[in-house]
Amino acid sequence: MLNIALFGPPGAGKGTQAKRLLKKYDLTYISTGDMLREEIAEGTKLGFQAKSVIEKGGLVSDEIIVRLIEKRIVENTNPKGILFDGFPRTTVQAYILDGLLLRIQTSLTCMISLEVPRKELVSRMIERSKISGRSDDSADVIQFRLKEYDNKTKPVANFYKAKGKYIPIKGTGPIKEIFSTINTVIQQTLRKKWINVVLYGPPGSGKGTQALKLAKKYNLVYISTGKMLRQEVKDNTEMGKKVAATMARGEIVPDEIAITLIERVIQENPDTKGFIFKGFPKTIVQAYILDGLLLKLNQSVSIAIGIELSTLECFKRLSSRGKTLNSRPYDASMELIINRLDEFIDHTKAVGEYYEKKRTFISIEGNGSEDEIFDRLTETIDNALLKTR
């Protein structure tokens, strides 16, 4: 989803640019100012509560704002994205917005700030008052609104600067030129958007082979908890000693160990454009853990792809691999192979259902040549990313 917050002082031209953005990107429009004025015009309880505050140029309470926008965000969201005009106006509201967007499994793409000199702002609002007759555009109220902006709203910029999502642009000049600049920064932001892929499937479905190829094609960091754990065992580290027996049986290692390994890779790759996860998550609990790990980076799983393959075919592949130099300890016997397949059915299969509920899961056919499966995977990822971008 493309979620944009238009930011700037009163009179910066947010409403004018919002109309153009809505038309170009087909976004859901959330303007707290418009919604509050509608509530006042309709004489609702919320409108009555907000009226006296707005007429003085003040900021209405967070409780009122949240009650106004929560239903629209959760129930009426266009899957293409949301455009916020006039929200968030405080750092508290910025945290609230994070929580509201998290409920629909997304986050703010960027905050675009229209920078306009104070003198120009006052001139614009006085001129607007002659046309619109808005009570909050009188000379005294204008000064109060600008003071409120300086004291309460400007700190929001620092909140999003720390996240690398704050983009200031010149808000003076022809409307078309300002919009052109906004459109340019949006496209640049989208090109920087991370891709986080979970490759899911039963043992023997070819996840490792395909994940490595996908990592190379999309310039992603490959994270295989199994590969890292095997290296720990080989190096006879303390971690390796703890998991050696569990891995030999083909069972799932404790979650805290997997977390340690994944966090290590994330910290070692601060400039990456995303990750491809193979072998994690293996349980519902691990799926929640991965969400938490990515949320710390203001990221989420872009797509989870399930490679569908019959249990019999998986068994044949694992048995054949057990006779090669690429064999794993858990490929050594029929009993161990069956144990791994049972682990998948009992624990990991539910992970696919988890991502289905989040509408980020797509399955592909796992039979065919290596190149055929890779083509299916890349087509699936490309189509999914076009929708999200």
Secondary structure, 3 states (H helix, E strand, C coil): CEEEEEECCCCCCHHHHHHHHHHHHCCEEEEHHHHHHHHHHHCCHHHHHHHHHHHCCCCCCHHHHHHHHHHHHHHCCCCCEEEEECCCCCHHHHHHHHHHHHHCCCCCCEEEEEECCHHHHHHHHHHHHHHHCCHHHCHHHHHHHHHHHHHHHHHHHHHHHHCCCEEEEECCCCHHHHHHHHHHHHHHHHHCCCEEEEEECCCCCCHHHHHHHHHHHHCCEEEEHHHHHHHHHHCCCHHHHHHHHHHHCCCCCCHHHHHHHHHHHHHHCCCCCEEEEECCCCCHHHHHHHHHHHHCCCCCCCEEEEEECCHHHHHHHHHHHCCCCCCCHHHCCHHHHHHHHHHHHHHHHHHHHHHHHCCCEEEEECCCCHHHHHHHHHHHHHHHHHHHC
